[in-house]
Amino acid sequence: MERYLDLMLIRFGLIAGGLVVLALVVFAVALTLKRRGRLDEARRYAEPAVRAAARAAVRRLEGGPGRSDRRGGRR
């Protein structure tokens, strides 16, 4: 049991560390774009992708695991 808890703690640490590194990278990229004056241009390009991802997430969450009228014929 102790070994399992140790592995879970290591896994949590790796995931949390990865998220911190990812946040730092995103912050550094945004800061670089802002300093070069291209942040608005990057936002203009990224906005459609973010909206599409948000729509897909909403569709997935609204459907839920027990949705019976799924498209594609799979149930």
Gaussian input, Z-matrix of N, CA and C with variables (Angstrom, degrees):
# hf/3-21g

backbone

0 1
 N
 C     1     B1
 C     2     B2     1     A1
 N     3     B3     2     A2     1     D1
 C     4     B4     3     A3     2     D2
 C     5     B5     4     A4     3     D3
 N     6     B6     5     A5     4     D4
 C     7     B7     6     A6     5     D5
 C     8     B8     7     A7     6     D6
 N     9     B9     8     A8     7     D7
 C    10    B10     9     A9     8     D8
 C    11    B11    10    A10     9     D9
 N    12    B12    11    A11    10    D10
 C    13    B13    12    A12    11    D11
 C    14    B14    13    A13    12    D12
 N    15    B15    14    A14    13    D13
 C    16    B16    15    A15    14    D14
 C    17    B17    16    A16    15    D15
 N    18    B18    17    A17    16    D16
 C    19    B19    18    A18    17    D17
 C    20    B20    19    A19    18    D18
 N    21    B21    20    A20    19    D19
 C    22    B22    21    A21    20    D20
 C    23    B23    22    A22    21    D21
 N    24    B24    23    A23    22    D22
 C    25    B25    24    A24    23    D23
 C    26    B26    25    A25    24    D24
 N    27    B27    26    A26    25    D25
 C    28    B28    27    A27    26    D26
 C    29    B29    28    A28    27    D27
 N    30    B30    29    A29    28    D28
 C    31    B31    30    A30    29    D29
 C    32    B32    31    A31    30    D30
 N    33    B33    32    A32    31    D31
 C    34    B34    33    A33    32    D32
 C    35    B35    34    A34    33    D33
 N    36    B36    35    A35    34    D34
 C    37    B37    36    A36    35    D35
 C    38    B38    37    A37    36    D36
 N    39    B39    38    A38    37    D37
 C    40    B40    39    A39    38    D38
 C    41    B41    40    A40    39    D39
 N    42    B42    41    A41    40    D40
 C    43    B43    42    A42    41    D41
 C    44    B44    43    A43    42    D42
 N    45    B45    44    A44    43    D43
 C    46    B46    45    A45    44    D44
 C    47    B47    46    A46    45    D45
 N    48    B48    47    A47    46    D46
 C    49    B49    48    A48    47    D47
 C    50    B50    49    A49    48    D48
 N    51    B51    50    A50    49    D49
 C    52    B52    51    A51    50    D50
 C    53    B53    52    A52    51    D51
 N    54    B54    53    A53    52    D52
 C    55    B55    54    A54    53    D53
 C    56    B56    55    A55    54    D54
 N    57    B57    56    A56    55    D55
 C    58    B58    57    A57    56    D56
 C    59    B59    58    A58    57    D57
 N    60    B60    59    A59    58    D58
 C    61    B61    60    A60    59    D59
 C    62    B62    61    A61    60    D60
 N    63    B63    62    A62    61    D61
 C    64    B64    63    A63    62    D62
 C    65    B65    64    A64    63    D63
 N    66    B66    65    A65    64    D64
 C    67    B67    66    A66    65    D65
 C    68    B68    67    A67    66    D66
 N    69    B69    68    A68    67    D67
 C    70    B70    69    A69    68    D68
 C    71    B71    70    A70    69    D69
 N    72    B72    71    A71    70    D70
 C    73    B73    72    A72    71    D71
 C    74    B74    73    A73    72    D72
 N    75    B75    74    A74    73    D73
 C    76    B76    75    A75    74    D74
 C    77    B77    76    A76    75    D75
 N    78    B78    77    A77    76    D76
 C    79    B79    78    A78    77    D77
 C    80    B80    79    A79    78    D78
 N    81    B81    80    A80    79    D79
 C    82    B82    81    A81    80    D80
 C    83    B83    82    A82    81    D81
 N    84    B84    83    A83    82    D82
 C    85    B85    84    A84    83    D83
 C    86    B86    85    A85    84    D84
 N    87    B87    86    A86    85    D85
 C    88    B88    87    A87    86    D86
 C    89    B89    88    A88    87    D87
 N    90    B90    89    A89    88    D88
 C    91    B91    90    A90    89    D89
 C    92    B92    91    A91    90    D90
 N    93    B93    92    A92    91    D91
 C    94    B94    93    A93    92    D92
 C    95    B95    94    A94    93    D93
 N    96    B96    95    A95    94    D94
 C    97    B97    96    A96    95    D95
 C    98    B98    97    A97    96    D96
 N    99    B99    98    A98    97    D97
 C   100   B100    99    A99    98    D98
 C   101   B101   100   A100    99    D99
 N   102   B102   101   A101   100   D100
 C   103   B103   102   A102   101   D101
 C   104   B104   103   A103   102   D102
 N   105   B105   104   A104   103   D103
 C   106   B106   105   A105   104   D104
 C   107   B107   106   A106   105   D105
 N   108   B108   107   A107   106   D106
 C   109   B109   108   A108   107   D107
 C   110   B110   109   A109   108   D108
 N   111   B111   110   A110   109   D109
 C   112   B112   111   A111   110   D110
 C   113   B113   112   A112   111   D111
 N   114   B114   113   A113   112   D112
 C   115   B115   114   A114   113   D113
 C   116   B116   115   A115   114   D114
 N   117   B117   116   A116   115   D115
 C   118   B118   117   A117   116   D116
 C   119   B119   118   A118   117   D117
 N   120   B120   119   A119   118   D118
 C   121   B121   120   A120   119   D119
 C   122   B122   121   A121   120   D120
 N   123   B123   122   A122   121   D121
 C   124   B124   123   A123   122   D122
 C   125   B125   124   A124   123   D123
 N   126   B126   125   A125   124   D124
 C   127   B127   126   A126   125   D125
 C   128   B128   127   A127   126   D126
 N   129   B129   128   A128   127   D127
 C   130   B130   129   A129   128   D128
 C   131   B131   130   A130   129   D129
 N   132   B132   131   A131   130   D130
 C   133   B133   132   A132   131   D131
 C   134   B134   133   A133   132   D132
 N   135   B135   134   A134   133   D133
 C   136   B136   135   A135   134   D134
 C   137   B137   136   A136   135   D135
 N   138   B138   137   A137   136   D136
 C   139   B139   138   A138   137   D137
 C   140   B140   139   A139   138   D138
 N   141   B141   140   A140   139   D139
 C   142   B142   141   A141   140   D140
 C   143   B143   142   A142   141   D141
 N   144   B144   143   A143   142   D142
 C   145   B145   144   A144   143   D143
 C   146   B146   145   A145   144   D144
 N   147   B147   146   A146   145   D145
 C   148   B148   147   A147   146   D146
 C   149   B149   148   A148   147   D147
 N   150   B150   149   A149   148   D148
 C   151   B151   150   A150   149   D149
 C   152   B152   151   A151   150   D150
 N   153   B153   152   A152   151   D151
 C   154   B154   153   A153   152   D152
 C   155   B155   154   A154   153   D153
 N   156   B156   155   A155   154   D154
 C   157   B157   156   A156   155   D155
 C   158   B158   157   A157   156   D156
 N   159   B159   158   A158   157   D157
 C   160   B160   159   A159   158   D158
 C   161   B161   160   A160   159   D159
 N   162   B162   161   A161   160   D160
 C   163   B163   162   A162   161   D161
 C   164   B164   163   A163   162   D162
 N   165   B165   164   A164   163   D163
 C   166   B166   165   A165   164   D164
 C   167   B167   166   A166   165   D165
 N   168   B168   167   A167   166   D166
 C   169   B169   168   A168   167   D167
 C   170   B170   169   A169   168   D168
 N   171   B171   170   A170   169   D169
 C   172   B172   171   A171   170   D170
 C   173   B173   172   A172   171   D171
 N   174   B174   173   A173   172   D172
 C   175   B175   174   A174   173   D173
 C   176   B176   175   A175   174   D174
 N   177   B177   176   A176   175   D175
 C   178   B178   177   A177   176   D176
 C   179   B179   178   A178   177   D177
 N   180   B180   179   A179   178   D178
 C   181   B181   180   A180   179   D179
 C   182   B182   181   A181   180   D180
 N   183   B183   182   A182   181   D181
 C   184   B184   183   A183   182   D182
 C   185   B185   184   A184   183   D183
 N   186   B186   185   A185   184   D184
 C   187   B187   186   A186   185   D185
 C   188   B188   187   A187   186   D186
 N   189   B189   188   A188   187   D187
 C   190   B190   189   A189   188   D188
 C   191   B191   190   A190   189   D189
 N   192   B192   191   A191   190   D190
 C   193   B193   192   A192   191   D191
 C   194   B194   193   A193   192   D192
 N   195   B195   194   A194   193   D193
 C   196   B196   195   A195   194   D194
 C   197   B197   196   A196   195   D195
 N   198   B198   197   A197   196   D196
 C   199   B199   198   A198   197   D197
 C   200   B200   199   A199   198   D198
 N   201   B201   200   A200   199   D199
 C   202   B202   201   A201   200   D200
 C   203   B203   202   A202   201   D201
 N   204   B204   203   A203   202   D202
 C   205   B205   204   A204   203   D203
 C   206   B206   205   A205   204   D204
 N   207   B207   206   A206   205   D205
 C   208   B208   207   A207   206   D206
 C   209   B209   208   A208   207   D207
 N   210   B210   209   A209   208   D208
 C   211   B211   210   A210   209   D209
 C   212   B212   211   A211   210   D210
 N   213   B213   212   A212   211   D211
 C   214   B214   213   A213   212   D212
 C   215   B215   214   A214   213   D213
 N   216   B216   215   A215   214   D214
 C   217   B217   216   A216   215   D215
 C   218   B218   217   A217   216   D216
 N   219   B219   218   A218   217   D217
 C   220   B220   219   A219   218   D218
 C   221   B221   220   A220   219   D219
 N   222   B222   221   A221   220   D220
 C   223   B223   222   A222   221   D221
 C   224   B224   223   A223   222   D222

   B1=1.4456
   B2=1.5287
   B3=1.3164
   B4=1.4685
   B5=1.5244
   B6=1.3119
   B7=1.4582
   B8=1.5308
   B9=1.3302
   B10=1.4609
   B11=1.5232
   B12=1.3195
   B13=1.4588
   B14=1.5258
   B15=1.3256
   B16=1.4617
   B17=1.5310
   B18=1.3159
   B19=1.4664
   B20=1.5249
   B21=1.3233
   B22=1.4612
   B23=1.5265
   B24=1.3230
   B25=1.4592
   B26=1.5278
   B27=1.3212
   B28=1.4642
   B29=1.5259
   B30=1.3234
   B31=1.4625
   B32=1.5305
   B33=1.3214
   B34=1.4589
   B35=1.5257
   B36=1.3182
   B37=1.4602
   B38=1.5159
   B39=1.3190
   B40=1.4626
   B41=1.5274
   B42=1.3112
   B43=1.4635
   B44=1.5215
   B45=1.3391
   B46=1.4685
   B47=1.5296
   B48=1.3207
   B49=1.4612
   B50=1.5121
   B51=1.3205
   B52=1.4641
   B53=1.5201
   B54=1.3340
   B55=1.4646
   B56=1.5245
   B57=1.3297
   B58=1.4649
   B59=1.5235
   B60=1.3189
   B61=1.4656
   B62=1.5259
   B63=1.3299
   B64=1.4627
   B65=1.5285
   B66=1.3243
   B67=1.4657
   B68=1.5258
   B69=1.3220
   B70=1.4663
   B71=1.5249
   B72=1.3155
   B73=1.4661
   B74=1.5243
   B75=1.3285
   B76=1.4686
   B77=1.5260
   B78=1.3175
   B79=1.4648
   B80=1.5236
   B81=1.3284
   B82=1.4593
   B83=1.5296
   B84=1.3186
   B85=1.4654
   B86=1.5225
   B87=1.3373
   B88=1.4666
   B89=1.5233
   B90=1.3152
   B91=1.4578
   B92=1.5246
   B93=1.3231
   B94=1.4599
   B95=1.5224
   B96=1.3271
   B97=1.4621
   B98=1.5191
   B99=1.3203
   B100=1.4628
   B101=1.5282
   B102=1.3170
   B103=1.4652
   B104=1.5216
   B105=1.3160
   B106=1.4693
   B107=1.5208
   B108=1.3341
   B109=1.4510
   B110=1.5066
   B111=1.3064
   B112=1.4585
   B113=1.5270
   B114=1.3187
   B115=1.4596
   B116=1.5321
   B117=1.3226
   B118=1.4615
   B119=1.5213
   B120=1.3203
   B121=1.4688
   B122=1.5293
   B123=1.3259
   B124=1.4632
   B125=1.5259
   B126=1.3175
   B127=1.4703
   B128=1.5224
   B129=1.3130
   B130=1.4567
   B131=1.5259
   B132=1.3245
   B133=1.4647
   B134=1.5234
   B135=1.3276
   B136=1.4617
   B137=1.5249
   B138=1.3181
   B139=1.4653
   B140=1.5236
   B141=1.3336
   B142=1.4751
   B143=1.5306
   B144=1.3127
   B145=1.4611
   B146=1.5275
   B147=1.3159
   B148=1.4662
   B149=1.5226
   B150=1.3186
   B151=1.4684
   B152=1.5217
   B153=1.3228
   B154=1.4653
   B155=1.5270
   B156=1.3303
   B157=1.4619
   B158=1.5193
   B159=1.3268
   B160=1.4665
   B161=1.5264
   B162=1.3342
   B163=1.4647
   B164=1.5225
   B165=1.3186
   B166=1.4662
   B167=1.5286
   B168=1.3273
   B169=1.4690
   B170=1.5230
   B171=1.3326
   B172=1.4643
   B173=1.5168
   B174=1.3339
   B175=1.4733
   B176=1.5142
   B177=1.3067
   B178=1.4620
   B179=1.5202
   B180=1.3354
   B181=1.4638
   B182=1.5206
   B183=1.3224
   B184=1.4586
   B185=1.5117
   B186=1.3221
   B187=1.4556
   B188=1.5128
   B189=1.3177
   B190=1.4533
   B191=1.5126
   B192=1.3189
   B193=1.4658
   B194=1.5263
   B195=1.3322
   B196=1.4564
   B197=1.5081
   B198=1.2872
   B199=1.4627
   B200=1.5230
   B201=1.3292
   B202=1.4618
   B203=1.5165
   B204=1.3261
   B205=1.4633
   B206=1.5295
   B207=1.3085
   B208=1.4745
   B209=1.5143
   B210=1.2975
   B211=1.4659
   B212=1.5201
   B213=1.2944
   B214=1.4516
   B215=1.5148
   B216=1.3189
   B217=1.4527
   B218=1.5172
   B219=1.3017
   B220=1.4688
   B221=1.5243
   B222=1.3241
   B223=1.4704
   B224=1.4880
   A1=110.90
   A2=115.47
   A3=119.36
   A4=110.54
   A5=116.56
   A6=120.36
   A7=110.79
   A8=116.33
   A9=120.91
   A10=110.52
   A11=117.45
   A12=120.88
   A13=111.42
   A14=116.61
   A15=119.89
   A16=111.09
   A17=116.21
   A18=119.80
   A19=111.36
   A20=117.27
   A21=120.27
   A22=110.85
   A23=117.28
   A24=120.77
   A25=110.82
   A26=116.63
   A27=120.28
   A28=109.68
   A29=116.38
   A30=120.17
   A31=110.91
   A32=116.70
   A33=120.48
   A34=110.63
   A35=117.08
   A36=120.98
   A37=112.19
   A38=116.64
   A39=120.28
   A40=111.36
   A41=116.68
   A42=119.79
   A43=110.39
   A44=117.02
   A45=120.30
   A46=110.31
   A47=117.59
   A48=120.59
   A49=112.32
   A50=116.56
   A51=120.59
   A52=112.17
   A53=116.38
   A54=119.61
   A55=111.61
   A56=117.20
   A57=120.39
   A58=110.23
   A59=117.29
   A60=120.86
   A61=110.10
   A62=117.24
   A63=120.75
   A64=111.10
   A65=117.12
   A66=120.50
   A67=110.80
   A68=117.52
   A69=120.65
   A70=111.70
   A71=116.95
   A72=120.94
   A73=110.51
   A74=117.04
   A75=120.30
   A76=110.15
   A77=117.04
   A78=120.81
   A79=111.24
   A80=117.07
   A81=120.66
   A82=111.06
   A83=117.25
   A84=120.65
   A85=110.21
   A86=116.95
   A87=119.80
   A88=111.16
   A89=117.13
   A90=120.36
   A91=111.35
   A92=116.93
   A93=120.99
   A94=111.22
   A95=116.25
   A96=119.55
   A97=111.45
   A98=116.85
   A99=119.70
   A100=110.93
   A101=116.70
   A102=119.72
   A103=111.83
   A104=117.00
   A105=120.59
   A106=112.52
   A107=117.07
   A108=120.75
   A109=114.43
   A110=118.28
   A111=121.15
   A112=112.91
   A113=117.43
   A114=119.98
   A115=111.24
   A116=117.17
   A117=119.84
   A118=111.66
   A119=116.54
   A120=120.47
   A121=110.60
   A122=116.60
   A123=120.28
   A124=111.05
   A125=116.79
   A126=120.35
   A127=110.61
   A128=116.07
   A129=120.22
   A130=110.63
   A131=117.61
   A132=120.84
   A133=112.07
   A134=117.95
   A135=121.59
   A136=112.70
   A137=117.69
   A138=120.33
   A139=113.82
   A140=120.54
   A141=118.94
   A142=112.97
   A143=117.76
   A144=120.50
   A145=110.99
   A146=116.44
   A147=120.24
   A148=110.17
   A149=116.89
   A150=119.78
   A151=111.24
   A152=117.18
   A153=120.39
   A154=110.47
   A155=117.14
   A156=120.38
   A157=110.84
   A158=117.52
   A159=120.73
   A160=110.60
   A161=117.40
   A162=119.98
   A163=110.95
   A164=117.15
   A165=120.39
   A166=110.86
   A167=116.82
   A168=119.79
   A169=110.65
   A170=117.26
   A171=120.17
   A172=110.36
   A173=116.86
   A174=119.68
   A175=110.55
   A176=117.28
   A177=120.55
   A178=111.00
   A179=117.07
   A180=120.29
   A181=112.23
   A182=117.62
   A183=120.39
   A184=111.33
   A185=116.83
   A186=120.50
   A187=111.92
   A188=117.55
   A189=121.17
   A190=111.90
   A191=117.83
   A192=120.88
   A193=113.98
   A194=118.17
   A195=119.64
   A196=114.42
   A197=118.33
   A198=120.92
   A199=109.58
   A200=116.44
   A201=120.47
   A202=113.54
   A203=119.03
   A204=120.97
   A205=111.33
   A206=116.12
   A207=120.76
   A208=110.34
   A209=114.79
   A210=120.40
   A211=109.02
   A212=116.25
   A213=120.68
   A214=113.52
   A215=118.16
   A216=120.14
   A217=114.82
   A218=119.28
   A219=120.04
   A220=109.21
   A221=114.80
   A222=119.56
   A223=110.72
   D1=-38.36
   D2=-179.41
   D3=-65.90
   D4=-38.69
   D5=179.06
   D6=-63.78
   D7=-40.21
   D8=178.37
   D9=-62.71
   D10=-44.75
   D11=179.41
   D12=-64.37
   D13=-37.63
   D14=176.60
   D15=-63.00
   D16=-43.11
   D17=178.63
   D18=-64.94
   D19=-39.15
   D20=177.88
   D21=-65.51
   D22=-38.77
   D23=178.69
   D24=-66.68
   D25=-41.08
   D26=177.58
   D27=-64.09
   D28=-42.47
   D29=178.99
   D30=-61.52
   D31=-44.70
   D32=178.19
   D33=-61.23
   D34=-42.50
   D35=179.41
   D36=-62.64
   D37=-41.30
   D38=178.73
   D39=-65.97
   D40=-42.22
   D41=179.27
   D42=-65.62
   D43=-46.04
   D44=179.78
   D45=-63.34
   D46=-42.23
   D47=177.95
   D48=-63.24
   D49=-40.14
   D50=177.15
   D51=-63.04
   D52=-40.51
   D53=178.18
   D54=-66.20
   D55=-37.67
   D56=177.89
   D57=-65.30
   D58=-44.33
   D59=178.97
   D60=-63.16
   D61=-42.49
   D62=178.31
   D63=-61.35
   D64=-43.14
   D65=178.74
   D66=-63.31
   D67=-40.23
   D68=178.30
   D69=-64.63
   D70=-39.51
   D71=178.79
   D72=-65.68
   D73=-44.39
   D74=178.54
   D75=-62.47
   D76=-42.06
   D77=178.37
   D78=-62.57
   D79=-43.07
   D80=-179.59
   D81=-64.93
   D82=-40.64
   D83=178.58
   D84=-65.06
   D85=-43.97
   D86=179.06
   D87=-63.73
   D88=-40.21
   D89=179.03
   D90=-65.15
   D91=-41.41
   D92=177.91
   D93=-63.81
   D94=-43.46
   D95=178.62
   D96=-64.23
   D97=-38.78
   D98=179.78
   D99=-66.18
   D100=-41.60
   D101=179.98
   D102=-64.79
   D103=-32.98
   D104=179.89
   D105=-87.70
   D106=-2.73
   D107=178.11
   D108=77.42
   D109=22.44
   D110=-177.53
   D111=-114.96
   D112=13.03
   D113=-178.56
   D114=-66.46
   D115=-40.98
   D116=178.98
   D117=-64.03
   D118=-38.25
   D119=177.83
   D120=-65.05
   D121=-41.79
   D122=178.43
   D123=-65.24
   D124=-38.38
   D125=176.95
   D126=-62.79
   D127=-41.35
   D128=-178.96
   D129=-62.89
   D130=-37.41
   D131=178.53
   D132=-75.45
   D133=-35.08
   D134=-174.23
   D135=-83.28
   D136=-23.10
   D137=-174.60
   D138=-57.63
   D139=-46.29
   D140=179.00
   D141=-62.10
   D142=-37.00
   D143=179.40
   D144=-67.51
   D145=-39.93
   D146=179.49
   D147=-66.60
   D148=-41.55
   D149=178.28
   D150=-63.47
   D151=-42.07
   D152=179.33
   D153=-64.17
   D154=-41.00
   D155=178.28
   D156=-65.07
   D157=-38.69
   D158=178.61
   D159=-65.90
   D160=-41.61
   D161=177.77
   D162=-62.81
   D163=-41.51
   D164=179.13
   D165=-64.70
   D166=-39.60
   D167=178.89
   D168=-65.83
   D169=-40.38
   D170=179.03
   D171=-64.45
   D172=-43.47
   D173=177.99
   D174=-60.17
   D175=-42.39
   D176=-178.60
   D177=-66.48
   D178=-41.84
   D179=-178.85
   D180=-71.81
   D181=-36.03
   D182=178.71
   D183=-68.05
   D184=-35.31
   D185=-178.55
   D186=-66.95
   D187=-42.56
   D188=-179.50
   D189=68.28
   D190=171.79
   D191=-176.78
   D192=-73.80
   D193=-24.05
   D194=-176.07
   D195=-101.26
   D196=18.44
   D197=-177.84
   D198=-69.17
   D199=129.17
   D200=-175.35
   D201=-96.60
   D202=-17.85
   D203=-176.98
   D204=-101.09
   D205=48.01
   D206=-179.97
   D207=-72.01
   D208=149.73
   D209=176.17
   D210=-85.08
   D211=156.79
   D212=176.60
   D213=95.55
   D214=-6.29
   D215=175.00
   D216=82.94
   D217=-5.12
   D218=-179.07
   D219=-90.01
   D220=138.13
   D221=178.07
   D222=-134.95

